Amino acid sequence: MSEVNEVRAEEILAALDEEQRQVALATRGPVCVIAGAGTGKTRAITHRIAYASAIGVMNPQKVLALTFTARAAGEMRARLRSLGVPSVSARTIHSAALKQLLFFWPSVFGGRTPDILTTKTSFITEAISRAKLTGTFPATSRELLREVATEIEWAKVSEIAPEDYIEESKMRPGRSRINPGQIAQVYSAYMSLLRQEHTIDFEDVLLLTTAMIEEDRETRERVHDQYRFFTVDEYQDVSPLQQRLINAWLGNRQEICVVGDPAQTIYSFAGATPIFLNQFTQRFPEAEVIRLTSGYRSTPEIIQTANRVLTRSQMGHEIVALNEHGQRPVLTQYKNETSEVEGVVGEISKMISTGIAPQEIAVLARTNAQLKALEKVCFEQGIPYQVRNNDRFFERSDVRDFLKGVRKASVIPTEGVYWLDELRTLAQPFITSTTTDGVTALLHLARELDADAAFTPKNLRAYLRELEDRSEQNNPPVMPVVTLATLHAAKGLEWDQVFVVGVEEGILPTREDAVEEERRLFYVGITRPKLHLVVSYRQNPSRFLRESGLLIS
């Protein structure tokens, strides 16, 4: 190892605590990291990759770092770039699979590459019609269409065929409220429609990529040569199909590091299971197991509340609070949803008036329907906000048109012109009167990148490369506004001030047959704030409020 790399390796380790340092020093797999909420898992695993690269154990170009959201993958890439290893491939599992599938399609499958279905709504609506269930199945209900899509996705990632759905769904906790026979009919019609339209969905991407690697020797050898070292974040959320793909990527090698927290398994309805994390050492008996327990995100008061939920349910290991003491979490009761929404938005307005930045505030709810009421009142009171959802930001017309302008401008030499000034000029035709439009978000991202020392050179071409990478990963920029999100969408995020609303029986938990998962969802929600947590309910307090010690009666 050169003297320069030796110094760099020591600098990488110096930035870690003792537990995180153990992760970084475990440079050879298999490694299993159990990381509690806010314990610095992303720092630990990115420093592990950087350290192993610095000492020559890993070739960064042969590393595939996998996670579950585009935002998390983007954060991982930014951290790796700042650590001097920009060549590491950090992607979502779906993105990595899709890239390989499209590359190998002509040689493995032949013919025209299929279209990729980004949203199932129109296909499910047509499938309902073909199954002759339109009358029984009101296709105009977005909530119903989402539920059908979820059932189909669960079945596909669990590798359950339409003809087996009815029987297999009987053993599923938190089953759909829709008649299983009807879902099976729609599922079958949906699959026929995909074949007819030469279209594949994201679950097919995983299945076809897996089959391609398993069955085609040349493809398997090329993929195995390309990627030799694997890191899998949020491993508790892996589905059976995703695990099968990871197995195909890994082959008979053992260079894998997985990171997860059983207490944050909140996607069982979509096929996720912590079984692969919990049984990692059964598959790899020689695996090194490291636990991250030092809590850096939240105050001791918030962590104490979260630990009570862990202890009560035996979901995971307690976190040790290291930050300074702060405010005790607040529990507020309201008469009804209207008074709750107005009360919460009123509190947010006061916070902003005292100088708290809007982007450091979030309101988390169990359902999308609850967010709509919050949106309405925020709009009426002039509170700048954004809703975190699964809409594809880079498919918006204003964003697409703005990017066309950036592409044209990036090929024209503009010596002496500051790139941010160019962007502002290009953006003027697209800026609306709201603070949540897409182009404003892209300008905000440009200002953030301009302040990032790792972002060089600072010009339109570099900015365009960043945007095209984000577009491919569906990783939109974040606006400096209040965030409204479901508890599921809040996973992996953090804010200074967090409101968790509607914590009552019938909403959280929603149903008796999924209480354990709902408890984990509540745990995720109350571990998002760094400084202050406010929880509210109406007339029927959730059992989780007593378990956490927030409600004493």
PyMOL commands that set and color helices and strands:
alter all, ss='L'
color gray80, all
select helices_A, chain A and resi 3-14+18-25+41-54+60-62+70-82+93-108+121-130+142-157+162-169+180-196+202-215+217-226+235-237+240-250+262-264+268-270+275-278+280-283+300-313+337-353+358-360+368-380+393-395+397-410+419-430+438-450+460-473+512-526+543-547
alter helices_A, ss='H'
color red, helices_A
select strands_A, chain A and resi 31-35+63-67+89-92+115-116+199-200+229-232+256-260+288-292+294-295+320-321+330-333+361-365+385-388+482-486+495-500+529-537
alter strands_A, ss='S'
color yellow, strands_A
deselect
rebuild
show_as cartoon
